[in-house]
Amino acid sequence: MKRCLFILLLCAWLAPAQAHKPSDSYVSLAVHGQQIEGQWDIALRDLDFAIGLDGNGDGALTWDEIRARHDAIAAYALQRLQVASDQGVCPLQAVEQLIDHHTDGAYSVLRFQASCPGAAPASLTIGYTLFADLDPQHKGLFKINSGGATQTAIFDPDSPRQTISLAAPDRLAQFGAYVKHGIWHIWIGYDHILFLLSLLLPAVLLPGLREQQRGLKAAFYDVLKVVTAFTLAHSITLSLASLSLVSLPSRWVESAIAASVILAALNNLLPLFRGKRPVAAFAFGLIHGFGFASVLRDLGLPQGSLLASLLGFNLGVELGQLAIVAAFLPLAWLLRKTWLYRQVLTVGSLAIALVACVWLVERVADIKLISA
């Protein structure tokens, strides 16, 4: 009975995690003196959920259905985006609406323009609240070009307002910004975190002897091998994908990541990898690297400091990952002899595998079952 309750509690905690490619929108601003030209790509599936686009309810969106809702789309979106200079508000006006396809589906493309009062702004204050009341995981990925310099920013319900300088960015500050983006990306990547934790859970136990505990030094080296293999692998594909040397459809990458979580969790119940968890970490890390690259590719790499920004983002991913490991290993070591740790290893792994199975179905079929 306790075991069943434990599974239910874990599933309830894990279920709200976003299973599709995280809900993102992409905003590009080009600043020319007082004038701003913008383009905003918003997923049609998200707009359909928020304001309803499917007029006949047949589950398929047509151009006529979307065109009939153009005014509603523009009104809904522009009410949730505010741009102001140091002289005052820059009113936004919709200009054109189109359709584009990203790797994870069709997007509405809203083109707009604004005119800021006074002289050419030195900075812009941006407020972004799109889907804040519907999806706590939603992010707005901004790319702002002014005078040939490109700035990037990520908005979410926890940071809906930011002031961005339009001056040419300092190289070190730009590097630091991409480090921050990398840390944030790994910390909100529930599937990446669960995959890594599933591989690390047995680290404090002897192989094949679940009731016996490893020494701390041996556990540290086991964790080091798994993390190093995962890091090396995803660094390779993160770089290849971010530089557009290799490209895979987002839907299938995310599906493969869900499958990797299932296998990593089941390995704690059945000896699938037979002592070769570092090998599994490397193999699946290649897939996870494409997932890490998605946000970096959408943010865009500034051409003037392309390699430095790529290195900064990758370093951020590693720092975020190491923070998780640093929190995990001491706690796992302290709890390794307890009933709770045995339940997390067995029942918890089963719960992770079940949730990841739902993620896999959602991603392959492009449907929502438990996603927020």
C-alpha positions as CSV (number, residue, x, y, z in Angstrom):
1,M,0.0,0.0,0.0
2,K,2.8,2.4,0.9
3,R,4.6,1.6,-2.4
4,C,1.4,2.4,-4.4
5,L,0.9,5.6,-2.6
6,F,4.6,6.5,-3.2
7,I,4.1,5.9,-7.0
8,L,1.0,8.1,-7.1
9,L,2.7,10.9,-5.2
10,L,5.7,10.8,-7.5
11,C,3.5,10.7,-10.6
12,A,1.5,13.6,-9.4
13,W,4.7,15.6,-8.9
14,L,6.1,14.7,-12.2
15,A,3.0,15.0,-14.3
16,P,2.9,18.8,-14.7
17,A,6.3,18.8,-16.3
18,Q,6.1,19.9,-19.9
19,A,6.3,16.9,-22.2
20,H,6.3,18.5,-25.6
21,K,9.1,20.8,-26.8
22,P,8.7,23.6,-24.3
23,S,6.2,26.2,-25.3
24,D,8.3,29.1,-26.7
25,S,7.6,32.1,-28.9
26,Y,10.2,34.0,-30.8
27,V,10.4,37.8,-31.0
28,S,12.8,39.6,-33.3
29,L,13.1,43.4,-33.0
30,A,15.0,45.6,-35.4
31,V,15.6,49.1,-34.0
32,H,16.2,52.0,-36.5
33,G,16.4,55.2,-34.5
34,Q,13.0,55.8,-33.1
35,Q,11.4,53.2,-35.3
36,I,11.0,49.5,-34.4
37,E,10.1,46.7,-36.7
38,G,9.2,43.4,-35.1
39,Q,8.3,39.8,-35.9
40,W,6.7,37.5,-33.4
41,D,6.4,33.8,-34.1
42,I,3.8,32.0,-31.9
43,A,2.8,28.4,-32.1
44,L,-0.6,27.8,-33.5
45,R,-1.3,25.0,-31.1
46,D,-0.7,27.4,-28.2
47,L,-2.9,30.1,-29.7
48,D,-5.6,27.5,-30.4
49,F,-5.6,26.5,-26.7
50,A,-5.6,30.1,-25.6
51,I,-8.2,31.8,-27.8
52,G,-9.6,29.0,-30.1
53,L,-8.7,28.9,-33.8
54,D,-10.4,25.7,-34.9
55,G,-13.7,27.1,-36.1
56,N,-15.4,23.8,-36.9
57,G,-13.8,21.7,-34.2
58,D,-12.4,19.1,-36.5
59,G,-9.0,19.2,-35.0
60,A,-7.3,20.5,-38.1
61,L,-6.5,24.2,-38.7
62,T,-7.0,25.7,-42.1
63,W,-5.8,29.0,-43.5
64,D,-9.3,30.3,-43.6
65,E,-9.9,29.5,-39.9
66,I,-6.6,31.2,-38.9
67,R,-7.3,34.3,-41.2
68,A,-10.7,34.7,-39.6
69,R,-9.0,35.0,-36.2
70,H,-6.3,37.4,-37.3
71,D,-7.7,40.4,-35.4
72,A,-8.2,38.2,-32.3
73,I,-4.6,36.9,-32.6
74,A,-3.1,40.4,-32.9
75,A,-5.2,41.8,-30.1
76,Y,-4.4,38.9,-27.7
77,A,-0.7,39.0,-28.5
78,L,-0.1,42.7,-28.5
79,Q,-1.9,43.2,-25.2
80,R,0.8,40.9,-23.7
81,L,3.8,42.7,-25.1
82,Q,4.9,46.2,-24.0
83,V,7.9,48.1,-25.3
84,A,9.0,51.5,-23.9
85,S,12.0,53.7,-24.3
86,D,13.5,56.0,-21.7
87,Q,11.2,58.7,-23.2
88,G,7.9,56.7,-22.9
89,V,5.8,53.9,-24.3
90,C,6.3,52.8,-27.9
91,P,2.8,51.8,-29.1
92,L,2.7,48.5,-31.1
93,Q,0.7,48.2,-34.3
94,A,0.1,44.9,-36.2
95,V,1.1,45.1,-39.8
96,E,0.9,41.6,-41.3
97,Q,0.2,38.0,-40.4
98,L,1.7,35.0,-42.0
99,I,2.3,31.3,-41.3
100,D,5.7,29.6,-40.9
101,H,6.8,26.1,-40.0
102,H,9.3,25.5,-37.2
103,T,10.7,22.0,-36.4
104,D,7.9,21.5,-33.9
105,G,5.0,22.6,-36.0
106,A,3.2,25.6,-37.5
107,Y,3.5,29.1,-36.2
108,S,1.6,32.3,-36.6
109,V,3.9,35.1,-37.8
110,L,2.8,38.5,-36.5
111,R,4.7,41.4,-38.0
112,F,4.3,44.7,-36.1
113,Q,5.9,48.1,-35.9
114,A,6.3,50.8,-33.3
115,S,7.5,54.4,-33.0
116,C,9.2,55.6,-29.8
117,P,8.7,59.1,-28.6
118,G,11.7,61.6,-28.4
119,A,15.2,60.7,-29.6
120,A,16.5,57.4,-30.6
121,P,16.4,55.2,-27.5
122,A,19.5,54.0,-25.7
123,S,17.6,51.1,-24.1
124,L,14.3,49.4,-24.3
125,T,12.2,48.2,-21.4
126,I,10.1,45.1,-22.4
127,G,7.2,43.6,-20.7
128,Y,6.2,40.1,-21.8
129,T,3.2,38.1,-20.4
130,L,2.1,35.9,-23.2
131,F,0.5,32.7,-21.9
132,A,1.6,33.6,-18.3
133,D,-1.8,32.6,-17.0
134,L,-1.9,29.3,-18.9
135,D,1.6,27.8,-19.0
136,P,4.2,28.6,-16.2
137,Q,6.9,27.0,-18.4
138,H,6.3,29.2,-21.4
139,K,9.2,31.4,-22.6
140,G,9.6,34.3,-24.9
141,L,13.0,34.2,-26.8
142,F,14.0,37.7,-27.9
143,K,16.6,38.8,-30.4
144,I,17.1,42.6,-30.7
145,N,19.2,44.1,-33.4
146,S,20.3,47.8,-33.2
147,G,23.2,49.3,-35.1
148,G,24.5,45.9,-36.2
149,A,24.7,44.7,-32.6
150,T,22.6,41.8,-31.5
151,Q,21.2,41.3,-28.0
152,T,19.3,38.2,-26.7
153,A,17.0,37.7,-23.7
154,I,14.6,35.1,-22.4
155,F,11.3,36.1,-20.7
156,D,9.1,33.9,-18.6
157,P,6.4,34.3,-16.0
158,D,9.1,34.7,-13.3
159,S,11.0,37.4,-15.2
160,P,8.3,39.2,-17.3
161,R,10.0,42.6,-17.4
162,Q,13.6,43.5,-18.5
163,T,15.5,46.5,-19.6
164,I,17.9,45.9,-22.5
165,S,20.6,48.3,-23.5
166,L,20.9,48.9,-27.2
167,A,24.6,49.8,-27.0
168,A,27.1,47.3,-28.5
169,P,27.4,44.6,-25.9
170,D,30.6,44.0,-24.0
171,R,32.1,40.6,-25.1
172,L,32.4,39.4,-21.5
173,A,28.9,40.5,-20.7
174,Q,27.6,38.7,-23.8
175,F,29.5,35.6,-22.8
176,G,28.0,35.8,-19.3
177,A,24.5,36.1,-20.7
178,Y,24.9,32.9,-22.7
179,V,26.2,31.1,-19.6
180,K,23.1,32.2,-17.8
181,H,20.9,31.0,-20.7
182,G,22.6,27.6,-20.5
183,I,22.2,27.2,-16.8
184,W,18.5,28.2,-17.0
185,H,17.9,25.7,-19.9
186,I,19.2,22.7,-18.0
187,W,17.3,23.7,-14.8
188,I,14.0,23.8,-16.6
189,G,14.6,20.7,-18.7
190,Y,12.8,18.1,-16.6
191,D,13.4,15.3,-19.1
192,H,17.2,16.0,-19.1
193,I,17.2,16.1,-15.3
194,L,15.3,12.9,-14.9
195,F,17.5,11.1,-17.4
196,L,20.6,12.1,-15.5
197,L,19.2,11.4,-12.1
198,S,18.0,7.9,-13.3
199,L,21.5,7.1,-14.3
200,L,23.0,8.4,-11.1
201,L,20.7,6.8,-8.6
202,P,22.6,3.4,-8.4
203,A,26.0,5.3,-8.0
204,V,26.1,4.8,-4.2
205,L,25.2,1.1,-4.4
206,L,27.4,-1.8,-5.5
207,P,26.6,-3.2,-9.0
208,G,24.1,-6.0,-8.7
209,L,24.0,-5.7,-4.9
210,R,21.3,-3.2,-4.2
211,E,21.4,-3.8,-0.4
212,Q,25.2,-3.0,-0.2
213,Q,26.6,0.5,-0.3
214,R,29.7,1.8,-2.1
215,G,32.3,3.9,-0.5
216,L,32.1,7.6,-1.1
217,K,35.2,7.7,-3.3
218,A,33.9,4.8,-5.5
219,A,30.5,6.5,-5.8
220,F,32.2,9.8,-6.8
221,Y,34.2,8.1,-9.5
222,D,31.1,6.3,-10.8
223,V,29.2,9.6,-11.0
224,L,32.2,11.3,-12.6
225,K,32.3,8.7,-15.4
226,V,28.6,9.0,-16.1
227,V,28.6,12.8,-16.1
228,T,31.8,13.0,-18.2
229,A,30.3,10.7,-20.8
230,F,27.0,12.6,-20.9
231,T,28.8,16.0,-21.1
232,L,31.2,14.9,-23.9
233,A,28.4,13.5,-26.0
234,H,25.9,16.3,-25.7
235,S,28.7,18.9,-26.2
236,I,29.4,17.3,-29.6
237,T,25.8,17.4,-30.9
238,L,25.1,20.8,-29.2
239,S,27.9,22.3,-31.2
240,L,27.0,20.6,-34.5
241,A,23.3,21.6,-34.3
242,S,24.0,25.1,-33.1
243,L,26.3,25.8,-36.0
244,S,23.7,24.3,-38.4
245,L,26.0,21.5,-39.5
246,V,23.5,18.8,-38.5
247,S,19.7,19.3,-38.1
248,L,17.1,16.9,-36.9
249,P,13.3,17.4,-36.5
250,S,12.5,18.7,-33.0
251,R,9.6,16.3,-32.6
252,W,11.7,13.2,-33.2
253,V,14.5,14.5,-31.0
254,E,12.1,15.2,-28.1
255,S,10.6,11.7,-28.7
256,A,14.0,10.1,-28.5
257,I,14.8,12.0,-25.3
258,A,11.6,10.7,-23.7
259,A,12.6,7.2,-24.8
260,S,16.1,7.7,-23.2
261,V,14.4,8.6,-19.9
262,I,12.3,5.4,-20.0
263,L,15.4,3.2,-20.6
264,A,17.5,5.0,-18.0
265,A,14.8,4.5,-15.4
266,L,14.1,0.9,-16.3
267,N,17.8,0.1,-16.0
268,N,17.4,0.6,-12.2
269,L,14.8,-2.2,-12.2
270,L,16.3,-4.5,-14.9
271,P,20.0,-4.8,-15.9
272,L,19.5,-3.3,-19.4
273,F,23.0,-1.7,-19.5
274,R,24.8,-4.3,-17.4
275,G,27.3,-2.1,-15.8
276,K,27.7,0.2,-18.8
277,R,25.9,3.2,-17.7
278,P,28.7,5.6,-18.9
279,V,28.3,4.1,-22.4
280,A,24.5,4.6,-22.2
281,A,25.1,8.1,-21.0
282,F,27.3,8.9,-24.0
283,A,24.9,7.3,-26.5
284,F,21.8,9.1,-25.2
285,G,23.8,12.3,-24.5
286,L,24.2,12.6,-28.3
287,I,20.4,12.9,-28.6
288,H,20.1,15.2,-25.6
289,G,22.6,17.6,-27.2
290,F,20.2,18.2,-30.0
291,G,17.6,19.1,-27.4
292,F,20.0,21.5,-25.7
293,A,20.7,23.1,-29.1
294,S,17.0,24.0,-29.8
295,V,16.9,27.0,-27.5
296,L,20.4,28.2,-28.6
297,R,19.5,27.9,-32.3
298,D,16.3,29.9,-31.7
299,L,18.1,32.6,-29.7
300,G,20.6,32.9,-32.5
301,L,24.4,33.1,-32.2
302,P,25.8,36.6,-32.7
303,Q,28.2,36.4,-35.7
304,G,30.7,38.7,-34.1
305,S,31.3,36.3,-31.2
306,L,29.8,33.0,-32.4
307,L,32.3,30.6,-30.8
308,A,32.4,32.5,-27.5
309,S,28.6,32.5,-27.2
310,L,28.5,28.8,-28.1
311,L,31.1,28.1,-25.5
312,G,29.3,30.2,-22.9
313,F,26.0,28.4,-23.4
314,N,27.7,25.0,-23.2
315,L,29.5,26.1,-20.1
316,G,26.2,27.2,-18.6
317,V,24.7,23.8,-19.3
318,E,27.6,22.1,-17.6
319,L,27.4,24.4,-14.6
320,G,23.7,23.8,-14.2
321,Q,24.3,20.0,-14.6
322,L,27.1,20.1,-12.0
323,A,24.9,22.0,-9.5
324,I,22.4,19.1,-9.8
325,V,25.1,16.5,-9.3
326,A,26.5,18.4,-6.4
327,A,23.1,18.4,-4.7
328,F,22.4,14.8,-5.5
329,L,25.6,13.0,-4.5
330,P,25.8,14.0,-0.8
331,L,22.1,13.5,-0.3
332,A,22.2,10.1,-2.0
333,W,25.2,9.1,0.2
334,L,23.4,10.1,3.4
335,L,20.2,8.3,2.5
336,R,21.7,5.3,0.8
337,K,20.9,3.0,3.8
338,T,17.4,4.1,4.3
339,W,14.0,2.7,3.3
340,L,13.3,6.0,1.4
341,Y,16.3,5.6,-0.9
342,R,15.4,2.1,-1.8
343,Q,11.9,3.3,-2.6
344,V,13.2,6.2,-4.8
345,L,15.5,3.7,-6.6
346,T,12.8,1.2,-7.4
347,V,9.4,2.8,-7.1
348,G,10.7,6.2,-8.1
349,S,12.4,4.8,-11.2
350,L,9.1,3.0,-12.1
351,A,7.2,6.3,-11.7
352,I,9.7,8.1,-13.9
353,A,9.4,5.5,-16.5
354,L,5.6,5.7,-16.5
355,V,5.6,9.4,-16.9
356,A,8.2,9.3,-19.6
357,C,6.0,6.7,-21.4
358,V,3.2,9.3,-21.5
359,W,5.7,11.9,-22.7
360,L,6.7,9.6,-25.5
361,V,3.1,9.1,-26.6
362,E,2.5,12.8,-26.5
363,R,5.6,13.6,-28.5
364,V,5.2,10.9,-31.2
365,A,1.4,11.6,-31.6
366,D,1.7,15.4,-31.0
367,I,-1.1,15.4,-28.5
368,K,-1.4,16.6,-24.9
369,L,-2.3,14.1,-22.1
370,I,-0.7,15.4,-18.9
371,S,1.2,18.5,-20.0
372,A,0.5,21.8,-18.4
